[in-house]
Amino acid sequence: DVGSRLVSTSAPERTLVLVKPDGVARGLVGEVLSRLEAKGLRLVAAELRTLTRETAETHYAEHSERPFFADLVEFITGGPLMALVVEGPRTIEAFRALAGATDPVKAAPGTIRGDFALEVQNNIVHGSDSPESAAREVKLFFPDLG
Ligand code: IDP
């Protein structure tokens, strides 16, 4: 209808966003939610949970051979994180832009990582990097989501 076309002209897409344990511990859940809602992205699911080692290893399987893998799994299972499914036009790309570069020192000021983090591992948020990753990650975290 005309009203919804004024809000968006593209087909909606979903992505998995995590406010990582460092972001939760620092009280940045509201800040991340504010930024993605202000951008126009919509929340579809949200849950505070502590990951098992198995889920963490599955989520980061593509990094299993990297030297930082063991530390990354320790970090991501080290406390509760906020798992979100977010929907909107070009959401995957839109959230990656809000998050900023992986290395927070290189991330532009104005991005979440650029404004709130200094270390590459403890970089506050995760966002799926492709439609294939998004489908896999949404299913891993929210298997019952329709
Ligand atoms: P992304 O989260 O921006 O997509 P990836 O390269 O997929 O970045 O890395 C996944 C996560 O692994 C990063 O967000 C960060 O927490 C961690 N990480 C990436 N590279 C390094 C590193 O060189 N040292 C320590 N941790 C890293």
Backbone and ligand atoms as CSV (ligand in chain L), in Angstrom:
chain,resi,resn,atom,element,x,y,z
A,1,ASP,N,N,0.835,-1.205,0.000
A,1,ASP,CA,C,0.000,0.000,0.000
A,1,ASP,C,C,0.872,1.258,0.000
A,2,VAL,N,N,0.236,2.381,-0.289
A,2,VAL,CA,C,0.992,3.638,-0.454
A,2,VAL,C,C,1.742,3.992,0.824
A,3,GLY,N,N,1.084,3.822,1.968
A,3,GLY,CA,C,1.707,4.193,3.243
A,3,GLY,C,C,3.009,3.448,3.487
A,4,SER,N,N,3.007,2.127,3.303
A,4,SER,CA,C,4.226,1.381,3.574
A,4,SER,C,C,5.302,1.669,2.536
A,5,ARG,N,N,4.912,2.026,1.308
A,5,ARG,CA,C,5.917,2.375,0.301
A,5,ARG,C,C,6.609,3.702,0.614
A,6,LEU,N,N,5.929,4.550,1.382
A,6,LEU,CA,C,6.588,5.792,1.806
A,6,LEU,C,C,7.674,5.504,2.841
A,7,VAL,N,N,7.530,4.404,3.585
A,7,VAL,CA,C,8.525,4.027,4.581
A,7,VAL,C,C,9.677,3.291,3.910
A,8,SER,N,N,9.392,2.383,3.003
A,8,SER,CA,C,10.456,1.632,2.351
A,8,SER,C,C,9.992,1.068,1.015
A,9,THR,N,N,10.910,1.056,0.048
A,9,THR,CA,C,10.570,0.502,-1.268
A,9,THR,C,C,11.229,-0.845,-1.512
A,10,SER,N,N,12.141,-1.295,-0.615
A,10,SER,CA,C,12.818,-2.575,-0.852
A,10,SER,C,C,12.219,-3.687,-0.006
A,11,ALA,N,N,12.437,-4.923,-0.459
A,11,ALA,CA,C,11.958,-6.085,0.275
A,11,ALA,C,C,12.712,-6.182,1.599
A,12,PRO,N,N,12.023,-6.564,2.692
A,12,PRO,CA,C,12.708,-6.667,3.970
A,12,PRO,C,C,13.705,-7.827,3.997
A,13,GLU,N,N,14.704,-7.660,4.801
A,13,GLU,CA,C,15.771,-8.659,4.945
A,13,GLU,C,C,16.021,-8.768,6.448
A,14,ARG,N,N,16.466,-9.949,6.889
A,14,ARG,CA,C,16.744,-10.128,8.326
A,14,ARG,C,C,18.233,-10.346,8.570
A,15,THR,N,N,18.683,-9.918,9.734
A,15,THR,CA,C,20.069,-10.177,10.128
A,15,THR,C,C,20.120,-10.510,11.608
A,16,LEU,N,N,21.206,-11.212,12.003
A,16,LEU,CA,C,21.427,-11.452,13.432
A,16,LEU,C,C,22.384,-10.392,13.958
A,17,VAL,N,N,21.958,-9.722,15.018
A,17,VAL,CA,C,22.806,-8.759,15.715
A,17,VAL,C,C,23.056,-9.300,17.112
A,18,LEU,N,N,24.292,-9.216,17.572
A,18,LEU,CA,C,24.600,-9.535,18.964
A,18,LEU,C,C,25.172,-8.297,19.629
A,19,VAL,N,N,24.647,-7.955,20.816
A,19,VAL,CA,C,25.393,-7.067,21.699
A,19,VAL,C,C,26.227,-8.026,22.537
A,20,LYS,N,N,27.522,-8.027,22.273
A,20,LYS,CA,C,28.424,-9.019,22.867
A,20,LYS,C,C,28.545,-8.798,24.372
A,21,PRO,N,N,29.106,-9.791,25.103
A,21,PRO,CA,C,29.171,-9.657,26.570
A,21,PRO,C,C,29.831,-8.364,27.058
A,22,ASP,N,N,30.795,-7.840,26.312
A,22,ASP,CA,C,31.414,-6.572,26.736
A,22,ASP,C,C,30.403,-5.424,26.649
A,23,GLY,N,N,29.578,-5.443,25.618
A,23,GLY,CA,C,28.553,-4.402,25.449
A,23,GLY,C,C,27.488,-4.478,26.526
A,24,VAL,N,N,27.067,-5.704,26.867
A,24,VAL,CA,C,26.074,-5.883,27.937
A,24,VAL,C,C,26.669,-5.432,29.269
A,25,ALA,N,N,27.906,-5.865,29.545
A,25,ALA,CA,C,28.550,-5.522,30.830
A,25,ALA,C,C,28.721,-4.011,30.968
A,26,ARG,N,N,28.941,-3.324,29.870
A,26,ARG,CA,C,29.143,-1.871,29.912
A,26,ARG,C,C,27.833,-1.081,29.809
A,27,GLY,N,N,26.707,-1.794,29.730
A,27,GLY,CA,C,25.414,-1.088,29.725
A,27,GLY,C,C,25.102,-0.422,28.398
A,28,LEU,N,N,25.549,-1.047,27.290
A,28,LEU,CA,C,25.360,-0.434,25.975
A,28,LEU,C,C,24.221,-1.054,25.160
A,29,VAL,N,N,23.411,-1.940,25.778
A,29,VAL,CA,C,22.299,-2.545,25.024
A,29,VAL,C,C,21.346,-1.464,24.520
A,30,GLY,N,N,20.956,-0.554,25.408
A,30,GLY,CA,C,20.019,0.512,25.025
A,30,GLY,C,C,20.585,1.397,23.923
A,31,GLU,N,N,21.856,1.703,24.022
A,31,GLU,CA,C,22.519,2.529,23.007
A,31,GLU,C,C,22.464,1.857,21.626
A,32,VAL,N,N,22.753,0.559,21.582
A,32,VAL,CA,C,22.735,-0.167,20.303
A,32,VAL,C,C,21.302,-0.227,19.768
A,33,LEU,N,N,20.346,-0.546,20.655
A,33,LEU,CA,C,18.934,-0.588,20.221
A,33,LEU,C,C,18.485,0.780,19.716
A,34,SER,N,N,18.843,1.842,20.404
A,34,SER,CA,C,18.454,3.190,19.974
A,34,SER,C,C,18.961,3.487,18.584
A,35,ARG,N,N,20.218,3.132,18.343
A,35,ARG,CA,C,20.811,3.451,17.044
A,35,ARG,C,C,20.150,2.671,15.916
A,36,LEU,N,N,19.885,1.383,16.149
A,36,LEU,CA,C,19.304,0.619,15.030
A,36,LEU,C,C,17.824,0.959,14.838
A,37,GLU,N,N,17.123,1.282,15.923
A,37,GLU,CA,C,15.726,1.713,15.769
A,37,GLU,C,C,15.652,3.090,15.107
A,38,ALA,N,N,16.559,3.986,15.489
A,38,ALA,CA,C,16.570,5.331,14.889
A,38,ALA,C,C,16.844,5.242,13.390
A,39,LYS,N,N,17.653,4.271,13.000
A,39,LYS,CA,C,17.975,4.079,11.585
A,39,LYS,C,C,16.753,3.619,10.791
A,40,GLY,N,N,15.810,2.985,11.504
A,40,GLY,CA,C,14.594,2.508,10.839
A,40,GLY,C,C,14.496,0.996,10.784
A,41,LEU,N,N,15.463,0.313,11.424
A,41,LEU,CA,C,15.406,-1.154,11.470
A,41,LEU,C,C,14.437,-1.570,12.574
A,42,ARG,N,N,13.865,-2.755,12.389
A,42,ARG,CA,C,12.782,-3.203,13.272
A,42,ARG,C,C,13.203,-4.474,13.996
A,43,LEU,N,N,12.888,-4.545,15.298
A,43,LEU,CA,C,13.212,-5.740,16.084
A,43,LEU,C,C,12.205,-6.842,15.819
A,44,VAL,N,N,12.698,-8.046,15.559
A,44,VAL,CA,C,11.832,-9.206,15.328
A,44,VAL,C,C,11.939,-10.193,16.489
A,45,ALA,N,N,13.119,-10.266,17.110
A,45,ALA,CA,C,13.322,-11.151,18.252
A,45,ALA,C,C,14.455,-10.587,19.097
A,46,ALA,N,N,14.392,-10.866,20.403
A,46,ALA,CA,C,15.438,-10.389,21.304
A,46,ALA,C,C,15.512,-11.313,22.504
A,47,GLU,N,N,16.733,-11.697,22.880
A,47,GLU,CA,C,16.888,-12.544,24.062
A,47,GLU,C,C,18.257,-12.353,24.699
A,48,LEU,N,N,18.256,-12.141,26.013
A,48,LEU,CA,C,19.505,-12.099,26.778
A,48,LEU,C,C,19.861,-13.533,27.128
A,49,ARG,N,N,21.046,-13.974,26.745
A,49,ARG,CA,C,21.445,-15.347,27.074
A,49,ARG,C,C,22.960,-15.496,27.104
A,50,THR,N,N,23.403,-16.516,27.848
A,50,THR,CA,C,24.826,-16.843,27.869
A,50,THR,C,C,25.045,-18.040,26.962
A,51,LEU,N,N,25.925,-17.896,25.991
A,51,LEU,CA,C,26.127,-18.960,25.003
A,51,LEU,C,C,26.872,-20.143,25.598
A,52,THR,N,N,26.502,-21.338,25.163
A,52,THR,CA,C,27.308,-22.523,25.465
A,52,THR,C,C,28.531,-22.480,24.555
A,53,ARG,N,N,29.559,-23.217,24.962
A,53,ARG,CA,C,30.767,-23.321,24.136
A,53,ARG,C,C,30.409,-23.857,22.745
A,54,GLU,N,N,29.500,-24.828,22.697
A,54,GLU,CA,C,29.123,-25.443,21.422
A,54,GLU,C,C,28.487,-24.422,20.457
A,55,THR,N,N,27.543,-23.633,20.976
A,55,THR,CA,C,26.917,-22.610,20.121
A,55,THR,C,C,27.948,-21.580,19.666
A,56,ALA,N,N,28.826,-21.181,20.573
A,56,ALA,CA,C,29.858,-20.188,20.230
A,56,ALA,C,C,30.780,-20.743,19.132
A,57,GLU,N,N,31.177,-21.990,19.266
A,57,GLU,CA,C,32.077,-22.590,18.266
A,57,GLU,C,C,31.384,-22.746,16.918
A,58,THR,N,N,30.090,-23.042,16.939
A,58,THR,CA,C,29.333,-23.142,15.682
A,58,THR,C,C,29.188,-21.757,15.048
A,59,HIS,N,N,28.850,-20.777,15.865
A,59,HIS,CA,C,28.664,-19.410,15.354
A,59,HIS,C,C,29.945,-18.895,14.685
A,60,TYR,N,N,31.092,-19.162,15.332
A,60,TYR,CA,C,32.366,-18.639,14.812
A,60,TYR,C,C,33.186,-19.713,14.083
A,61,ALA,N,N,32.522,-20.727,13.544
A,61,ALA,CA,C,33.230,-21.857,12.900
A,61,ALA,C,C,34.218,-21.393,11.829
A,62,GLU,N,N,33.869,-20.340,11.099
A,62,GLU,CA,C,34.768,-19.888,10.019
A,62,GLU,C,C,36.115,-19.397,10.553
A,63,HIS,N,N,36.190,-19.122,11.864
A,63,HIS,CA,C,37.446,-18.652,12.454
A,63,HIS,C,C,38.179,-19.740,13.237
A,64,SER,N,N,37.725,-21.014,13.117
A,64,SER,CA,C,38.257,-22.066,14.000
A,64,SER,C,C,39.763,-22.296,13.867
A,65,GLU,N,N,40.349,-21.939,12.738
A,65,GLU,CA,C,41.795,-22.131,12.559
A,65,GLU,C,C,42.602,-20.883,12.922
A,66,ARG,N,N,41.928,-19.817,13.288
A,66,ARG,CA,C,42.642,-18.558,13.563
A,66,ARG,C,C,43.267,-18.595,14.962
A,67,PRO,N,N,44.409,-17.909,15.143
A,67,PRO,CA,C,45.085,-17.938,16.454
A,67,PRO,C,C,44.242,-17.367,17.594
A,68,PHE,N,N,43.281,-16.485,17.262
A,68,PHE,CA,C,42.474,-15.868,18.325
A,68,PHE,C,C,41.196,-16.640,18.646
A,69,PHE,N,N,41.000,-17.812,18.020
A,69,PHE,CA,C,39.722,-18.531,18.164
A,69,PHE,C,C,39.402,-18.896,19.621
A,70,ALA,N,N,40.379,-19.489,20.341
A,70,ALA,CA,C,40.123,-19.918,21.726
A,70,ALA,C,C,39.732,-18.719,22.598
A,71,ASP,N,N,40.460,-17.610,22.438
A,71,ASP,CA,C,40.144,-16.401,23.211
A,71,ASP,C,C,38.772,-15.851,22.840
A,72,LEU,N,N,38.443,-15.918,21.548
A,72,LEU,CA,C,37.154,-15.408,21.074
A,72,LEU,C,C,35.999,-16.208,21.694
A,73,VAL,N,N,36.150,-17.540,21.752
A,73,VAL,CA,C,35.106,-18.394,22.343
A,73,VAL,C,C,34.978,-18.109,23.844
A,74,GLU,N,N,36.110,-17.944,24.532
A,74,GLU,CA,C,36.091,-17.570,25.965
A,74,GLU,C,C,35.330,-16.262,26.172
A,75,PHE,N,N,35.653,-15.308,25.329
A,75,PHE,CA,C,35.053,-13.966,25.436
A,75,PHE,C,C,33.544,-14.015,25.200
A,76,ILE,N,N,33.131,-14.675,24.152
A,76,ILE,CA,C,31.716,-14.611,23.745
A,76,ILE,C,C,30.831,-15.454,24.668
A,77,THR,N,N,31.453,-16.428,25.393
A,77,THR,CA,C,30.706,-17.238,26.368
A,77,THR,C,C,30.880,-16.702,27.791
A,78,GLY,N,N,31.626,-15.607,27.943
A,78,GLY,CA,C,32.038,-15.148,29.279
A,78,GLY,C,C,30.985,-14.418,30.086
A,79,GLY,N,N,29.834,-14.172,29.502
A,79,GLY,CA,C,28.756,-13.483,30.216
A,79,GLY,C,C,27.569,-13.382,29.292
A,80,PRO,N,N,26.464,-12.873,29.794
A,80,PRO,CA,C,25.280,-12.785,28.940
A,80,PRO,C,C,25.499,-11.833,27.764
A,81,LEU,N,N,24.925,-12.213,26.630
A,81,LEU,CA,C,24.892,-11.323,25.474
A,81,LEU,C,C,23.436,-11.110,25.079
A,82,MET,N,N,23.188,-10.080,24.287
A,82,MET,CA,C,21.839,-9.794,23.806
A,82,MET,C,C,21.778,-10.190,22.343
A,83,ALA,N,N,20.988,-11.231,22.053
A,83,ALA,CA,C,20.828,-11.681,20.662
A,83,ALA,C,C,19.569,-11.041,20.096
A,84,LEU,N,N,19.698,-10.469,18.905
A,84,LEU,CA,C,18.589,-9.761,18.267
A,84,LEU,C,C,18.433,-10.226,16.833
A,85,VAL,N,N,17.210,-10.335,16.374
A,85,VAL,CA,C,16.960,-10.447,14.938
A,85,VAL,C,C,16.322,-9.133,14.523
A,86,VAL,N,N,16.902,-8.552,13.486
A,86,VAL,CA,C,16.531,-7.220,13.046
A,86,VAL,C,C,16.115,-7.297,11.585
A,87,GLU,N,N,15.089,-6.543,11.250
A,87,GLU,CA,C,14.521,-6.629,9.899
A,87,GLU,C,C,14.377,-5.230,9.294
A,88,GLY,N,N,14.547,-5.169,7.992
A,88,GLY,CA,C,14.361,-3.910,7.276
A,88,GLY,C,C,14.990,-4.012,5.905
A,89,PRO,N,N,14.911,-2.951,5.117
A,89,PRO,CA,C,15.530,-2.962,3.797
A,89,PRO,C,C,17.058,-2.940,3.910
A,90,ARG,N,N,17.727,-3.814,3.191
A,90,ARG,CA,C,19.208,-3.885,3.192
A,90,ARG,C,C,19.776,-3.883,4.612
A,91,THR,N,N,19.135,-4.675,5.468
A,91,THR,CA,C,19.480,-4.657,6.896
A,91,THR,C,C,20.897,-5.113,7.183
A,92,ILE,N,N,21.362,-6.107,6.440
A,92,ILE,CA,C,22.698,-6.661,6.703
A,92,ILE,C,C,23.740,-5.572,6.519
A,93,GLU,N,N,23.653,-4.913,5.360
A,93,GLU,CA,C,24.578,-3.830,5.037
A,93,GLU,C,C,24.366,-2.629,5.968
A,94,ALA,N,N,23.107,-2.338,6.241
A,94,ALA,CA,C,22.792,-1.180,7.090
A,94,ALA,C,C,23.375,-1.355,8.489
A,95,PHE,N,N,23.233,-2.571,9.068
A,95,PHE,CA,C,23.760,-2.735,10.423
A,95,PHE,C,C,25.284,-2.755,10.427
A,96,ARG,N,N,25.900,-3.367,9.409
A,96,ARG,CA,C,27.378,-3.371,9.340
A,96,ARG,C,C,27.900,-1.931,9.294
A,97,ALA,N,N,27.168,-1.062,8.594
A,97,ALA,CA,C,27.579,0.350,8.530
A,97,ALA,C,C,27.432,1.027,9.897
A,98,LEU,N,N,26.357,0.719,10.613
A,98,LEU,CA,C,26.183,1.280,11.964
A,98,LEU,C,C,27.283,0.784,12.904
A,99,ALA,N,N,27.685,-0.505,12.735
A,99,ALA,CA,C,28.675,-1.111,13.636
A,99,ALA,C,C,30.067,-0.530,13.413
A,100,GLY,N,N,30.447,-0.321,12.146
A,100,GLY,CA,C,31.798,0.154,11.837
A,100,GLY,C,C,32.767,-0.993,11.657
A,101,ALA,N,N,34.001,-0.655,11.353
A,101,ALA,CA,C,35.031,-1.657,11.046
A,101,ALA,C,C,35.279,-2.582,12.234
A,102,THR,N,N,35.717,-3.819,11.924
A,102,THR,CA,C,35.991,-4.825,12.962
A,102,THR,C,C,36.941,-4.286,14.027
A,103,ASP,N,N,38.016,-3.625,13.597
A,103,ASP,CA,C,38.975,-3.037,14.540
A,103,ASP,C,C,38.451,-1.661,14.965
A,104,PRO,N,N,38.036,-1.537,16.221
A,104,PRO,CA,C,37.382,-0.296,16.676
A,104,PRO,C,C,38.252,0.951,16.533
A,105,VAL,N,N,39.565,0.768,16.503
A,105,VAL,CA,C,40.443,1.931,16.340
A,105,VAL,C,C,40.354,2.459,14.908
A,106,LYS,N,N,40.091,1.534,13.978
A,106,LYS,CA,C,39.935,1.949,12.578
A,106,LYS,C,C,38.483,2.328,12.259
A,107,ALA,N,N,37.551,1.922,13.106
A,107,ALA,CA,C,36.132,2.220,12.867
A,107,ALA,C,C,35.909,3.729,12.968
A,108,ALA,N,N,35.129,4.273,12.051
A,108,ALA,CA,C,34.897,5.718,12.033
A,108,ALA,C,C,34.153,6.155,13.291
A,109,PRO,N,N,34.541,7.296,13.866
A,109,PRO,CA,C,33.719,7.899,14.920
A,109,PRO,C,C,32.300,8.104,14.375
A,110,GLY,N,N,31.313,7.867,15.231
A,110,GLY,CA,C,29.925,7.917,14.763
A,110,GLY,C,C,29.356,6.518,14.591
A,111,THR,N,N,30.257,5.527,14.436
A,111,THR,CA,C,29.795,4.138,14.413
A,111,THR,C,C,29.826,3.592,15.846
A,112,ILE,N,N,29.137,2.462,16.060
A,112,ILE,CA,C,29.083,1.883,17.417
A,112,ILE,C,C,30.496,1.525,17.887
A,113,ARG,N,N,31.237,0.812,17.053
A,113,ARG,CA,C,32.598,0.419,17.463
A,113,ARG,C,C,33.506,1.638,17.535
A,114,GLY,N,N,33.345,2.560,16.600
A,114,GLY,CA,C,34.166,3.766,16.575
A,114,GLY,C,C,33.938,4.652,17.795
A,115,ASP,N,N,32.744,4.617,18.339
A,115,ASP,CA,C,32.422,5.469,19.487
A,115,ASP,C,C,32.677,4.801,20.839
A,116,PHE,N,N,32.629,3.450,20.895
A,116,PHE,CA,C,32.599,2.813,22.218
A,116,PHE,C,C,33.675,1.772,22.483
A,117,ALA,N,N,34.548,1.465,21.506
A,117,ALA,CA,C,35.484,0.362,21.739
A,117,ALA,C,C,36.898,0.710,21.297
A,118,LEU,N,N,37.847,-0.054,21.803
A,118,LEU,CA,C,39.271,0.171,21.505
A,118,LEU,C,C,40.001,-1.099,21.092
A,119,GLU,N,N,39.411,-2.271,21.375
A,119,GLU,CA,C,40.131,-3.525,21.134
A,119,GLU,C,C,39.378,-4.391,20.143
A,120,VAL,N,N,40.133,-5.062,19.261
A,120,VAL,CA,C,39.499,-5.780,18.160
A,120,VAL,C,C,38.590,-6.916,18.642
A,121,GLN,N,N,38.978,-7.624,19.699
A,121,GLN,CA,C,38.098,-8.698,20.182
A,121,GLN,C,C,36.853,-8.124,20.863
A,122,ASN,N,N,37.070,-7.152,21.732
A,122,ASN,CA,C,35.968,-6.587,22.526
A,122,ASN,C,C,35.360,-5.410,21.767
A,123,ASN,N,N,34.649,-5.743,20.706
A,123,ASN,CA,C,34.177,-4.674,19.801
A,123,ASN,C,C,32.650,-4.514,19.818
A,124,ILE,N,N,32.024,-4.869,20.965
A,124,ILE,CA,C,30.644,-4.501,21.328
A,124,ILE,C,C,29.527,-5.241,20.576
A,125,VAL,N,N,29.644,-5.319,19.253
A,125,VAL,CA,C,28.533,-5.882,18.479
A,125,VAL,C,C,29.009,-6.857,17.407
A,126,HIS,N,N,28.082,-7.727,17.035
A,126,HIS,CA,C,28.221,-8.596,15.855
A,126,HIS,C,C,27.042,-8.323,14.935
A,127,GLY,N,N,27.297,-8.364,13.630
A,127,GLY,CA,C,26.210,-8.357,12.650
A,127,GLY,C,C,26.574,-9.297,11.517
A,128,SER,N,N,25.629,-10.116,11.099
A,128,SER,CA,C,25.886,-11.070,10.001
A,128,SER,C,C,26.480,-10.336,8.802
A,129,ASP,N,N,27.370,-11.031,8.060
A,129,ASP,CA,C,28.087,-10.340,6.979
A,129,ASP,C,C,27.574,-10.648,5.576
A,130,SER,N,N,26.570,-11.527,5.429
A,130,SER,CA,C,26.027,-11.857,4.103
A,130,SER,C,C,24.651,-12.497,4.305
A,131,PRO,N,N,23.846,-12.562,3.248
A,131,PRO,CA,C,22.542,-13.235,3.382
A,131,PRO,C,C,22.678,-14.694,3.826
A,132,GLU,N,N,23.727,-15.383,3.365
A,132,GLU,CA,C,23.948,-16.788,3.746
A,132,GLU,C,C,24.272,-16.875,5.242
A,133,SER,N,N,25.172,-16.009,5.726
A,133,SER,CA,C,25.506,-16.001,7.157
A,133,SER,C,C,24.284,-15.628,7.979
A,134,ALA,N,N,23.527,-14.659,7.513
A,134,ALA,CA,C,22.346,-14.214,8.263
A,134,ALA,C,C,21.356,-15.367,8.426
A,135,ALA,N,N,21.101,-16.108,7.356
A,135,ALA,CA,C,20.149,-17.224,7.423
A,135,ALA,C,C,20.647,-18.283,8.410
A,136,ARG,N,N,21.934,-18.607,8.329
A,136,ARG,CA,C,22.529,-19.617,9.209
A,136,ARG,C,C,22.502,-19.148,10.669
A,137,GLU,N,N,22.853,-17.898,10.911
A,137,GLU,CA,C,22.966,-17.387,12.283
A,137,GLU,C,C,21.598,-17.166,12.931
A,138,VAL,N,N,20.633,-16.679,12.164
A,138,VAL,CA,C,19.276,-16.502,12.716
A,138,VAL,C,C,18.743,-17.869,13.141
A,139,LYS,N,N,18.975,-18.885,12.319
A,139,LYS,CA,C,18.498,-20.241,12.631
A,139,LYS,C,C,19.208,-20.824,13.856
A,140,LEU,N,N,20.516,-20.540,13.967
A,140,LEU,CA,C,21.284,-21.045,15.119
A,140,LEU,C,C,20.767,-20.452,16.429
A,141,PHE,N,N,20.474,-19.154,16.434
A,141,PHE,CA,C,20.064,-18.481,17.673
A,141,PHE,C,C,18.569,-18.574,17.934
A,142,PHE,N,N,17.781,-18.562,16.866
A,142,PHE,CA,C,16.305,-18.563,17.031
A,142,PHE,C,C,15.693,-19.606,16.101
A,143,PRO,N,N,15.890,-20.909,16.405
A,143,PRO,CA,C,15.420,-21.965,15.508
A,143,PRO,C,C,13.893,-21.968,15.309
A,144,ASP,N,N,13.163,-21.373,16.241
A,144,ASP,CA,C,11.694,-21.403,16.136
A,144,ASP,C,C,11.114,-20.205,15.389
A,145,LEU,N,N,11.970,-19.289,14.981
A,145,LEU,CA,C,11.474,-18.082,14.322
A,145,LEU,C,C,10.916,-18.420,12.943
A,146,GLY,N,N,9.676,-17.961,12.688
A,146,GLY,CA,C,9.020,-18.282,11.414
A,146,GLY,C,C,9.570,-17.517,10.233
L,1,IDP,P1,P,33.226,-8.937,12.144
L,1,IDP,O1,O,32.691,-9.212,13.531
L,1,IDP,O2,O,33.460,-7.458,11.920
L,1,IDP,O3,O,32.411,-9.586,11.046
L,1,IDP,P2,P,35.243,-11.046,11.810
L,1,IDP,O4,O,36.508,-10.904,11.022
L,1,IDP,O5,O,34.178,-11.960,11.298
L,1,IDP,O6,O,34.698,-9.566,12.080
L,1,IDP,O7,O,35.691,-11.517,13.275
L,1,IDP,C1,C,34.746,-11.981,14.187
L,1,IDP,C2,C,35.095,-11.443,15.557
L,1,IDP,O8,O,36.324,-12.024,15.988
L,1,IDP,C3,C,35.375,-9.940,15.609
L,1,IDP,O9,O,34.194,-9.170,15.697
L,1,IDP,C4,C,36.225,-9.823,16.852
L,1,IDP,O10,O,35.442,-9.892,18.053
L,1,IDP,C5,C,37.077,-11.087,16.745
L,1,IDP,N1,N,38.343,-10.855,16.050
L,1,IDP,C6,C,38.527,-10.648,14.717
L,1,IDP,N2,N,39.827,-10.485,14.416
L,1,IDP,C7,C,40.487,-10.596,15.599
L,1,IDP,C8,C,41.890,-10.527,15.972
L,1,IDP,O11,O,42.790,-10.318,15.148
L,1,IDP,N3,N,42.172,-10.695,17.306
L,1,IDP,C9,C,41.210,-10.927,18.243
L,1,IDP,N4,N,39.905,-10.999,17.935
L,1,IDP,C10,C,39.546,-10.837,16.637
